[in-house]
């Protein structure tokens, strides 16, 4: 896959993402201890650590799938205010469906494995309000093509695809709405060369 990266143009002093003092405990295990991060518009941030160090847990918190024991999280976006960890379930789902894209290390977490690949991508567009089939199909095809997914397989369900092709479907789903924030949890896992 080839991605053209431009030099980030930071035009604001305010971060797009500001997560502070995020802590998560599972029973007696402290998965995250006071993790903080800021990401500015156009910036790329990589989180590196050993297996089991909490990277995926932190991304699940940023994707509002998990509520930490403590911490705050804001996104500097129109119509988005306050600590996102305090949003109700519906508001979290709508925010994630329209403003945040995620690619999981395990495609089974991000895809409906028995639905068509194009349908998986279109699902995101449906949640955002698009109802015209022709537009759904076109936008799904555009996102799949951007992830270098073979369009002659867009009607195939992910369960029939290789792990690498499943990752490409996840990426297409994540970028279909051009989200303000893109979260990638080891997105190259299993990618076909």
N, CA, C and O of each residue as an XYZ file, in Angstrom:
772
protein
N       0.840     -1.156      0.000
C       0.000      0.000      0.000
C       0.892      1.227      0.000
O       1.906      1.250      0.698
N       0.545      2.228     -0.752
C       1.308      3.459     -0.814
C       0.451      4.601     -0.305
O      -0.643      4.838     -0.817
N       0.938      5.300      0.688
C       0.235      6.457      1.211
C       1.117      7.672      1.018
O       2.300      7.651      1.358
N       0.550      8.718      0.480
C       1.285      9.962      0.317
C       1.059     10.809      1.557
O      -0.070     11.210      1.842
N       2.112     11.078      2.285
C       2.001     11.892      3.486
C       2.538     13.280      3.203
O       3.635     13.442      2.670
N       1.759     14.265      3.564
C       2.198     15.642      3.420
C       2.746     16.122      4.753
O       2.411     15.584      5.809
N       3.584     17.131      4.689
C       4.085     17.747      5.906
C       2.901     18.320      6.679
O       2.108     19.069      6.107
N       2.759     17.987      7.966
C       1.628     18.513      8.730
C       1.641     20.035      8.766
O       2.691     20.660      8.912
N       0.466     20.612      8.632
C       0.323     22.061      8.718
C      -0.471     22.361      9.977
O      -1.702     22.348      9.965
N       0.225     22.625     11.041
C      -0.435     22.903     12.304
C      -0.804     24.380     12.319
O       0.062     25.254     12.364
N      -2.105     24.637     12.282
C      -2.580     26.013     12.187
C      -3.227     26.480     13.487
O      -3.757     27.589     13.552
N      -3.188     25.666     14.491
C      -3.799     26.015     15.762
C      -2.875     25.614     16.898
O      -2.103     24.662     16.786
N      -2.966     26.344     17.976
C      -2.173     25.993     19.150
C      -2.903     24.963     20.006
O      -2.332     24.418     20.950
N      -4.178     24.697     19.670
C      -4.967     23.737     20.437
C      -4.854     22.354     19.817
O      -4.928     22.208     18.597
N      -4.675     21.336     20.656
C      -4.603     19.973     20.123
C      -5.969     19.490     19.650
O      -7.000     19.866     20.208
N      -5.963     18.653     18.614
C      -7.186     17.989     18.168
C      -7.637     17.018     19.258
O      -8.811     16.983     19.626
N      -6.696     16.237     19.764
C      -6.959     15.239     20.804
C      -6.164     15.619     22.038
O      -4.972     15.918     21.955
N      -6.828     15.605     23.179
C      -6.148     15.869     24.448
C      -6.671     14.867     25.480
O      -7.769     15.025     26.013
N      -5.875     13.843     25.750
C      -6.224     12.826     26.750
C      -5.285     13.015     27.935
O      -4.069     13.114     27.772
N      -5.867     13.063     29.127
C      -5.053     13.339     30.311
C      -5.320     12.339     31.428
O      -6.463     12.044     31.775
N      -4.224     11.832     31.975
C      -4.254     11.021     33.193
C      -5.214      9.831     33.087
O      -5.955      9.540     34.026
N      -5.196      9.145     31.935
C      -6.106      8.020     31.697
C      -5.578      6.779     32.417
O      -4.447      6.346     32.198
N      -6.425      6.222     33.277
C      -6.058      5.033     34.048
C      -7.160      3.992     33.930
O      -8.344      4.313     34.029
N      -6.758      2.736     33.717
C      -7.696      1.622     33.602
C      -7.180      0.481     34.463
O      -5.999      0.135     34.415
N      -8.077     -0.098     35.252
C      -7.739     -1.237     36.099
C      -8.694     -2.372     35.798
O      -9.906     -2.172     35.724
N      -8.142     -3.577     35.622
C      -8.933     -4.800     35.476
C      -8.676     -5.638     36.718
O      -7.632     -6.282     36.826
N      -9.614     -5.637     37.652
C      -9.385     -6.353     38.903
C      -8.216     -5.736     39.645
O      -8.266     -4.569     40.035
N      -7.154     -6.526     39.842
C      -5.949     -6.027     40.511
C      -4.877     -5.564     39.532
O      -3.812     -5.106     39.945
N      -5.157     -5.685     38.237
C      -4.164     -5.339     37.215
C      -4.378     -3.908     36.737
O      -5.463     -3.548     36.280
N      -3.333     -3.101     36.848
C      -3.392     -1.728     36.342
C      -2.929     -1.744     34.885
O      -1.732     -1.804     34.604
N      -3.897     -1.689     33.963
C      -3.583     -1.750     32.535
C      -3.009     -0.430     32.039
O      -2.118     -0.419     31.190
N      -3.514      0.682     32.565
C      -3.006      2.019     32.234
C      -2.873      2.811     33.522
O      -3.744      2.763     34.391
N      -1.767      3.542     33.631
C      -1.541      4.368     34.821
C      -1.233      5.791     34.387
O      -0.100      6.100     34.017
N      -2.225      6.645     34.429
C      -2.003      8.066     34.189
C      -1.433      8.399     32.825
O      -0.545      9.245     32.720
N      -1.924      7.754     31.777
C      -1.426      8.005     30.418
C      -2.031      9.301     29.879
O      -3.234      9.535     29.996
N      -1.187     10.129     29.293
C      -1.635     11.381     28.679
C      -1.060     11.484     27.276
O       0.036     10.994     27.007
N      -1.805     12.122     26.390
C      -1.330     12.327     25.015
C      -2.051     13.516     24.407
O      -3.226     13.761     24.681
N      -1.326     14.246     23.578
C      -1.913     15.325     22.784
C      -1.536     15.077     21.335
O      -0.399     14.716     21.029
N      -2.500     15.273     20.448
C      -2.253     15.153     19.014
C      -2.827     16.399     18.356
O      -3.989     16.747     18.564
N      -2.004     17.062     17.564
C      -2.415     18.284     16.881
C      -2.901     17.957     15.475
O      -2.522     16.927     14.917
N      -3.732     18.814     14.897
C      -4.226     18.558     13.533
C      -3.074     18.290     12.566
O      -2.094     19.034     12.537
N      -3.197     17.233     11.782
C      -2.175     16.876     10.805
C      -1.013     16.089     11.374
O      -0.141     15.653     10.622
N      -0.979     15.899     12.667
C       0.129     15.213     13.328
C      -0.123     13.711     13.382
O      -1.267     13.262     13.467
N       0.960     12.943     13.332
C       0.903     11.494     13.485
C       1.618     11.154     14.785
O       2.742     11.599     15.020
N       0.962     10.364     15.626
C       1.549      9.943     16.889
C       1.595      8.430     16.921
O       0.575      7.774     16.710
N       2.751      7.871     17.179
C       2.898      6.429     17.331
C       3.062      6.086     18.800
O       3.798      6.755     19.525
N       2.375      5.041     19.232
C       2.495      4.571     20.612
C       3.201      3.224     20.564
O       2.710      2.275     19.953
N       4.353      3.151     21.212
C       5.187      1.959     21.157
C       5.304      1.374     22.559
O       5.442      2.102     23.542
N       5.247      0.055     22.632
C       5.411     -0.603     23.922
C       5.386     -2.104     23.749
O       5.018     -2.621     22.694
N       5.780     -2.789     24.792
C       5.788     -4.248     24.769
C       4.370     -4.786     24.693
O       3.406     -4.080     24.989
N       4.257     -6.034     24.295
C       2.968     -6.715     24.292
C       2.398     -6.694     25.710
O       3.099     -7.003     26.673
N       1.125     -6.328     25.829
C       0.489     -6.274     27.136
C       0.731     -4.994     27.905
O       0.372     -4.902     29.079
N       1.340     -3.993     27.259
C       1.658     -2.756     27.977
C       0.509     -1.755     28.003
O       0.630     -0.703     28.629
N      -0.606     -2.059     27.337
C      -1.777     -1.183     27.410
C      -2.058     -0.347     26.174
O      -2.956      0.494     26.192
N      -1.303     -0.563     25.097
C      -1.510      0.234     23.876
C      -2.936      0.082     23.348
O      -3.606      1.077     23.075
N      -3.394     -1.147     23.207
C      -4.746     -1.392     22.688
C      -5.810     -0.889     23.656
O      -6.847     -0.384     23.226
N      -5.569     -1.019     24.941
C      -6.513     -0.507     25.938
C      -6.660      1.002     25.794
O      -7.770      1.530     25.851
N      -5.540      1.694     25.608
C      -5.581      3.149     25.437
C      -6.364      3.514     24.174
O      -7.170      4.445     24.195
N      -6.134      2.791     23.077
C      -6.882      3.075     21.847
C      -8.374      2.805     22.033
O      -9.202      3.555     21.517
N      -8.728      1.746     22.761
C     -10.149      1.483     23.035
C     -10.759      2.621     23.851
O     -11.922      2.972     23.651
N      -9.990      3.195     24.761
C     -10.476      4.365     25.506
C     -10.685      5.545     24.557
O     -11.702      6.233     24.639
N      -9.730      5.779     23.662
C      -9.852      6.894     22.721
C     -10.990      6.688     21.734
O     -11.547      7.658     21.219
N     -11.342      5.430     21.463
C     -12.477      5.132     20.589
C     -13.780      5.012     21.396
O     -14.815      4.606     20.867
N     -13.710      5.367     22.666
C     -14.862      5.405     23.572
C     -15.555      4.063     23.739
O     -16.750      4.006     24.028
N     -14.805      2.983     23.557
C     -15.332      1.638     23.792
C     -15.162      1.243     25.245
O     -15.827      0.330     25.735
N     -14.284      1.925     25.917
C     -13.961      1.598     27.297
C     -13.920      2.894     28.094
O     -13.381      3.899     27.630
N     -14.486      2.866     29.287
C     -14.456      4.035     30.163
C     -13.382      3.804     31.219
O     -13.442      2.827     31.965
N     -12.409      4.692     31.285
C     -11.334      4.497     32.256
C     -11.807      4.771     33.683
O     -12.866      5.358     33.907
N     -10.990      4.329     34.637
C     -11.265      4.599     36.050
C     -11.167      6.095     36.332
O     -11.911      6.636     37.150
N     -10.246      6.748     35.649
C     -10.121      8.201     35.777
C      -9.450      8.733     34.522
O      -8.865      7.987     33.737
N      -9.553     10.042     34.359
C      -8.951     10.694     33.214
C      -9.957     11.533     32.454
O     -11.162     11.464     32.693
N      -9.435     12.328     31.532
C     -10.291     13.151     30.686
C      -9.818     13.039     29.247
O      -8.668     12.698     28.972
N     -10.744     13.338     28.331
C     -10.474     13.185     26.901
C     -11.336     14.196     26.166
O     -12.562     14.173     26.273
N     -10.692     15.082     25.420
C     -11.425     16.056     24.614
C     -10.943     15.994     23.174
O      -9.794     15.652     22.895
N     -11.849     16.333     22.269
C     -11.528     16.510     20.857
C     -11.924     17.926     20.485
O     -13.035     18.361     20.789
N     -11.035     18.643     19.834
C     -11.311     20.018     19.425
C     -12.006     20.000     18.066
O     -11.379     20.210     17.027
N     -13.310     19.745     18.097
C     -14.126     19.657     16.890
C     -15.407     20.453     17.097
O     -15.868     20.606     18.228
N     -15.991     20.967     15.999
C     -17.284     21.646     16.139
C     -18.318     20.690     16.743
O     -18.330     19.501     16.422
N     -19.157     21.197     17.589
C     -20.250     20.435     18.211
C     -19.777     19.306     19.119
O     -20.560     18.413     19.442
N     -18.515     19.325     19.537
C     -18.006     18.314     20.469
C     -17.413     19.071     21.653
O     -16.458     19.832     21.502
N     -17.993     18.851     22.833
C     -17.536     19.610     23.995
C     -17.449     18.711     25.222
O     -18.148     17.703     25.328
N     -16.590     19.095     26.129
C     -16.482     18.422     27.416
C     -15.678     17.136     27.375
O     -15.108     16.759     26.351
N     -15.654     16.476     28.523
C     -14.933     15.217     28.681
C     -15.715     14.114     27.974
O     -16.822     13.774     28.392
N     -15.152     13.562     26.920
C     -15.855     12.556     26.120
C     -16.127     11.282     26.900
O     -17.048     10.539     26.558
N     -15.350     11.012     27.938
C     -15.595      9.829     28.764
C     -16.932      9.937     29.510
O     -17.448      8.933     30.002
N     -17.486     11.136     29.593
C     -18.753     11.346     30.300
C     -19.971     11.286     29.378
O     -21.100     11.422     29.849
N     -19.765     11.087     28.082
C     -20.886     11.001     27.145
C     -21.698      9.736     27.382
O     -21.168      8.720     27.832
N     -22.999      9.808     27.073
C     -23.814      8.600     27.162
C     -23.495      7.678     25.983
O     -22.801      8.063     25.042
N     -24.009      6.479     26.057
C     -23.684      5.435     25.065
C     -24.043      5.851     23.631
O     -23.253      5.639     22.711
N     -25.221      6.439     23.440
C     -25.647      6.852     22.103
C     -24.733      7.947     21.551
O     -24.316      7.882     20.395
N     -24.423      8.945     22.370
C     -23.547     10.035     21.928
C     -22.159      9.504     21.581
O     -21.548      9.955     20.612
N     -21.658      8.553     22.363
C     -20.356      7.933     22.065
C     -20.394      7.241     20.704
O     -19.490      7.399     19.884
N     -21.463      6.468     20.484
C     -21.571      5.712     19.227
C     -21.620      6.658     18.028
O     -20.954      6.418     17.021
N     -22.400      7.722     18.131
C     -22.516      8.667     17.020
C     -21.195      9.395     16.771
O     -20.798      9.591     15.623
N     -20.524      9.790     17.835
C     -19.239     10.471     17.684
C     -18.226      9.553     17.011
O     -17.529      9.966     16.084
N     -18.145      8.315     17.474
C     -17.192      7.365     16.891
C     -17.552      7.019     15.454
O     -16.666      6.838     14.619
N     -18.828      6.927     15.163
C     -19.256      6.557     13.817
C     -18.998      7.660     12.804
O     -18.842      7.383     11.614
N     -18.950      8.904     13.258
C     -18.829     10.011     12.308
C     -17.511     10.775     12.377
O     -17.123     11.407     11.395
N     -16.821     10.736     13.498
C     -15.618     11.567     13.664
C     -14.336     10.788     13.913
O     -13.242     11.333     13.761
N     -14.457      9.506     14.297
C     -13.284      8.702     14.639
C     -13.299      7.428     13.807
O     -14.320      6.743     13.739
N     -12.185      7.108     13.180
C     -12.038      5.841     12.470
C     -11.050      4.971     13.223
O     -10.078      5.473     13.786
N     -11.296      3.664     13.236
C     -10.375      2.753     13.929
C     -10.147      1.504     13.093
O     -11.063      0.980     12.459
N      -8.902      1.040     13.108
C      -8.531     -0.246     12.517
C      -7.944     -1.074     13.655
O      -6.930     -0.705     14.248
N      -8.594     -2.193     13.950
C      -8.158     -3.074     15.027
C      -7.082     -4.036     14.529
O      -7.003     -4.334     13.337
N      -6.261     -4.512     15.453
C      -5.275     -5.535     15.118
C      -5.987     -6.796     14.638
O      -5.519     -7.460     13.714
N      -7.105     -7.123     15.254
C      -7.891     -8.299     14.892
C      -9.101     -7.847     14.073
O      -9.994     -7.199     14.619
N      -9.155     -8.175     12.771
C     -10.266     -7.725     11.928
C     -11.639     -8.166     12.424
O     -12.639     -7.513     12.126
N     -11.702     -9.262     13.173
C     -12.994     -9.749     13.677
C     -13.645     -8.750     14.632
O     -14.859     -8.790     14.833
N     -12.852     -7.856     15.220
C     -13.402     -6.848     16.124
C     -14.042     -5.686     15.369
O     -14.909     -5.001     15.910
N     -13.624     -5.461     14.129
C     -14.098     -4.290     13.397
C     -15.005     -4.570     12.224
O     -15.522     -3.639     11.607
N     -15.213     -5.850     11.899
C     -15.983     -6.186     10.701
C     -17.117     -7.149     11.014
O     -17.040     -7.953     11.943
N     -18.163     -7.048     10.220
C     -19.226     -8.050     10.216
C     -18.773     -9.090      9.204
O     -18.870     -8.867      7.997
N     -18.285    -10.210      9.683
C     -17.555    -11.160      8.844
C     -18.399    -11.823      7.757
O     -17.845    -12.291      6.763
N     -19.712    -11.875      7.916
C     -20.557    -12.540      6.918
C     -21.287    -11.556      6.004
O     -22.028    -11.971      5.113
N     -21.081    -10.255      6.221
C     -21.647     -9.238      5.332
C     -20.632     -8.931      4.240
O     -19.442     -9.201      4.406
N     -21.082     -8.379      3.143
C     -20.150     -8.061      2.056
C     -19.119     -7.035      2.531
O     -19.362     -6.277      3.469
N     -17.982     -7.029      1.873
C     -16.944     -6.056      2.208
C     -17.455     -4.640      1.983
O     -17.239     -3.755      2.811
N     -18.139     -4.428      0.848
C     -18.682     -3.090      0.581
C     -19.756     -2.737      1.607
O     -19.881     -1.573      1.988
N     -20.529     -3.716      2.056
C     -21.541     -3.474      3.081
C     -20.938     -3.068      4.409
O     -21.512     -2.248      5.126
N     -19.782     -3.632      4.749
C     -19.087     -3.232      5.969
C     -18.699     -1.762      5.913
O     -18.841     -1.039      6.898
N     -18.212     -1.327      4.767
C     -17.825      0.078      4.604
C     -19.074      0.957      4.602
O     -19.099      2.007      5.244
N     -20.107      0.526      3.882
C     -21.341      1.306      3.774
C     -22.040      1.463      5.124
O     -22.748      2.446      5.343
N     -21.848      0.507      6.022
C     -22.479      0.590      7.343
C     -22.127      1.900      8.033
O     -22.985      2.536      8.644
N     -20.875      2.298      7.934
C     -20.428      3.563      8.542
C     -21.139      4.751      7.924
O     -21.515      5.698      8.616
N     -21.319      4.689      6.612
C     -21.996      5.771      5.900
C     -23.476      5.827      6.271
O     -24.056      6.908      6.370
N     -24.084      4.661      6.474
C     -25.492      4.599      6.889
C     -25.693      5.257      8.252
O     -26.637      6.024      8.443
N     -24.810      4.955      9.190
C     -24.911      5.539     10.530
C     -24.801      7.057     10.450
O     -25.418      7.772     11.240
N     -24.013      7.547      9.495
C     -23.843      8.990      9.321
C     -25.016      9.629      8.576
O     -25.058     10.850      8.422
N     -25.975      8.807      8.109
C     -27.180      9.373      7.506
C     -27.365      9.160      6.021
O     -28.415      9.515      5.484
N     -26.384      8.592      5.336
C     -26.541      8.367      3.889
C     -27.495      7.202      3.656
O     -27.352      6.144      4.268
N     -28.468      7.397      2.770
C     -29.462      6.356      2.512
C     -29.547      5.951      1.041
O     -30.193      4.955      0.717
N     -28.917      6.694      0.162
C     -29.008      6.387     -1.273
C     -28.034      5.264     -1.623
O     -26.823      5.395     -1.442
N     -28.581      4.162     -2.127
C     -27.778      2.979     -2.426
C     -26.632      3.303     -3.377
O     -25.505      2.859     -3.160
N     -26.907      4.071     -4.427
C     -25.859      4.372     -5.411
C     -24.704      5.137     -4.773
O     -23.544      4.903     -5.113
N     -25.009      6.039     -3.860
C     -23.963      6.807     -3.176
C     -23.200      5.909     -2.204
O     -21.975      5.984     -2.113
N     -23.930      5.059     -1.477
C     -23.275      4.118     -0.564
C     -22.289      3.237     -1.318
O     -21.149      3.055     -0.891
N     -22.736      2.698     -2.432
C     -21.896      1.797     -3.238
C     -20.671      2.541     -3.783
O     -19.554      2.026     -3.746
N     -20.896      3.750     -4.285
C     -19.791      4.531     -4.858
C     -18.760      4.902     -3.791
O     -17.558      4.741     -4.005
N     -19.226      5.394     -2.652
C     -18.295      5.795     -1.589
C     -17.578      4.590     -0.989
O     -16.402      4.679     -0.636
N     -18.277      3.474     -0.873
C     -17.628      2.254     -0.382
C     -16.543      1.822     -1.360
O     -15.444      1.451     -0.945
N     -16.843      1.866     -2.656
C     -15.851      1.509     -3.672
C     -14.644      2.428     -3.646
O     -13.510      1.974     -3.798
N     -14.880      3.716     -3.454
C     -13.778      4.684     -3.388
C     -12.869      4.395     -2.195
O     -11.645      4.410     -2.321
N     -13.472      4.132     -1.042
C     -12.674      3.839      0.160
C     -11.927      2.517      0.018
O     -10.769      2.411      0.421
N     -12.587      1.509     -0.554
C     -11.917      0.219     -0.769
C     -10.750      0.373     -1.736
O      -9.683     -0.199     -1.515
N     -10.943      1.135     -2.801
C      -9.860      1.367     -3.766
C      -8.690      2.089     -3.099
O      -7.531      1.781     -3.378
N      -8.986      3.042     -2.224
C      -7.926      3.777     -1.525
C      -7.094      2.856     -0.641
O      -5.918      3.124     -0.396
N      -7.696      1.776     -0.163
C      -6.957      0.816      0.669
C      -6.337     -0.303     -0.168
O      -5.832     -1.289      0.369
N      -6.383     -0.136     -1.489
C      -5.833     -1.099     -2.451
C      -6.512     -2.462     -2.350
O      -5.878     -3.503     -2.518
N      -7.801     -2.434     -2.075
C      -8.618     -3.639     -2.054
C      -9.101     -3.901     -3.476
O      -9.537     -2.965     -4.147
N      -9.039     -5.149     -3.962
C      -9.488     -5.442     -5.329
C     -11.012     -5.296     -5.448
O     -11.764     -6.036     -4.814
N     -11.451     -4.342     -6.259
C     -12.874     -4.027     -6.343
C     -13.714     -5.164     -6.904
O     -14.927     -5.193     -6.696
N     -13.094     -6.098     -7.610
C     -13.870     -7.246     -8.093
C     -14.264     -8.180     -6.941
O     -15.030     -9.121     -7.144
N     -13.743     -7.922     -5.734
C     -14.082     -8.727     -4.550
C     -14.928     -7.945     -3.543
O     -15.122     -8.411     -2.421
N     -15.432     -6.773     -3.917
C     -16.124     -5.929     -2.943
C     -17.429     -6.532     -2.420
O     -17.926     -6.116     -1.373
N     -17.984     -7.504     -3.134
C     -19.200     -8.161     -2.655
C     -18.898     -9.415     -1.832
O     -19.813    -10.043     -1.298
N     -17.634     -9.776     -1.731
C     -17.237    -10.947     -0.937
C     -17.261    -10.590      0.549
O     -16.826     -9.502      0.929
N     -17.760    -11.488      1.384
C     -17.714    -11.220      2.825
C     -16.288    -11.402      3.348
O     -15.541    -12.227      2.822
N     -15.904    -10.647      4.372
C     -14.553    -10.757      4.915
C     -14.161    -12.168      5.335
O     -12.982    -12.517      5.291
N     -15.129    -12.984      5.741
C     -14.802    -14.346      6.172
C     -14.167    -15.154      5.040
O     -13.460    -16.128      5.299
N     -14.413    -14.758      3.785
C     -13.842    -15.453      2.628
C     -12.516    -14.848      2.173
O     -11.940    -15.301      1.184
N     -12.030    -13.841      2.874
C     -10.821    -13.126      2.468
C      -9.644    -13.482      3.364
O      -9.819    -13.970      4.480
N      -8.451    -13.231      2.861
C      -7.246    -13.407      3.675
C      -7.238    -12.361      4.787
O      -7.969    -11.372      4.727
N      -6.409    -12.588      5.794
C      -6.280    -11.623      6.884
C      -5.858    -10.254      6.392
O      -6.323     -9.235      6.902
N      -4.976    -10.227      5.399
C      -4.528     -8.955      4.844
C      -5.643     -8.204      4.140
O      -5.752     -6.984      4.261
N      -6.474     -8.937      3.401
C      -7.603     -8.298      2.722
C      -8.645     -7.827      3.740
O      -9.297     -6.804      3.531
N      -8.801     -8.563      4.828
C      -9.707     -8.122      5.889
C      -9.221     -6.798      6.487
O     -10.023     -5.910      6.775
N      -7.904     -6.674      6.670
C      -7.351     -5.422      7.188
C      -7.633     -4.268      6.232
O      -7.914     -3.152      6.668
N      -7.557     -4.536      4.928
C      -7.843     -3.484      3.945
C      -9.306     -3.043      4.021
O      -9.608     -1.860      3.863
N     -10.210     -3.992      4.262
C     -11.629     -3.640      4.419
C     -11.800     -2.774      5.666
O     -12.524     -1.778      5.638
N     -11.134     -3.151      6.757
C     -11.201     -2.334      7.978
C     -10.701     -0.924      7.727
O     -11.316      0.046      8.169
N      -9.581     -0.809      7.017
C      -9.030      0.512      6.724
C     -10.010      1.323      5.885
O     -10.229      2.505      6.151
N     -10.602      0.688      4.868
C     -11.588      1.382      4.029
C     -12.763      1.864      4.874
O     -13.234      2.989      4.709
N     -13.228      1.018      5.768
C     -14.342      1.385      6.654
C     -13.950      2.577      7.526
O     -14.748      3.488      7.741
N     -12.726      2.560      8.019
C     -12.260      3.620      8.912
C     -12.130      4.965      8.205
O     -12.390      6.002      8.814
N     -11.731      4.969      6.931
C     -11.482      6.232      6.226
C     -12.657      6.703      5.381
O     -12.602      7.792      4.810
N     -13.715      5.909      5.289
C     -14.833      6.221      4.387
C     -15.431      7.604      4.628
O     -15.841      8.266      3.675
N     -15.487      8.048      5.862
C     -16.062      9.360      6.185
C     -15.000     10.430      6.420
O     -15.305     11.513      6.919
N     -13.759     10.126      6.060
C     -12.658     11.062      6.286
C     -12.702     11.586      7.724
O     -12.912     12.778      7.951
N     -12.502     10.687      8.690
C     -12.647     11.074     10.096
C     -11.606     12.095     10.534
O     -10.521     12.186      9.961
N     -11.956     12.851     11.553
C     -11.028     13.829     12.118
C      -9.870     13.131     12.819
O      -8.761     13.661     12.879
N     -10.133     11.936     13.352
C      -9.134     11.178     14.099
C      -9.138      9.740     13.603
O     -10.194      9.112     13.523
N      -7.974      9.222     13.273
C      -7.837      7.844     12.805
C      -6.950      7.090     13.788
O      -5.792      7.453     13.996
N      -7.501      6.038     14.392
C      -6.787      5.209     15.365
C      -6.421      3.888     14.702
O      -7.285      3.210     14.146
N      -5.157      3.524     14.759
C      -4.670      2.310     14.101
C      -3.966      1.425     15.124
O      -2.947      1.816     15.694
N      -4.508      0.238     15.353
C      -3.916     -0.709     16.302
C      -3.240     -1.825     15.506
O      -3.879     -2.808     15.132
N      -1.957     -1.663     15.257
C      -1.172     -2.605     14.448
C      -1.893     -2.929     13.136
O      -2.213     -4.089     12.874
N      -2.146     -1.911     12.315
C      -2.962     -2.082     11.109
C      -2.318     -2.918     10.014
O      -3.015     -3.359      9.100
N      -1.024     -3.148     10.075
C      -0.369     -3.930      9.022
C      -0.328     -5.416      9.340
O       0.231     -6.198      8.571
N      -0.917     -5.816     10.473
C      -0.956     -7.231     10.837
C      -1.595     -8.035      9.715
O      -2.744     -7.790      9.349
N      -0.856     -8.989      9.171
C      -1.388     -9.886      8.153
C      -1.544     -9.298      6.768
O      -2.073     -9.971      5.883
N      -1.099     -8.054      6.539
C      -1.275     -7.465      5.213
C      -0.516     -8.257      4.165
O       0.638     -8.637      4.366
N      -1.180     -8.499      3.045
C      -0.551     -9.184      1.922
C       0.356     -8.198      1.208
O       0.029     -7.018      1.086
N       1.487     -8.679      0.740
C       2.425     -7.806      0.033
C       2.236     -7.964     -1.457
O       2.929     -7.315     -2.240
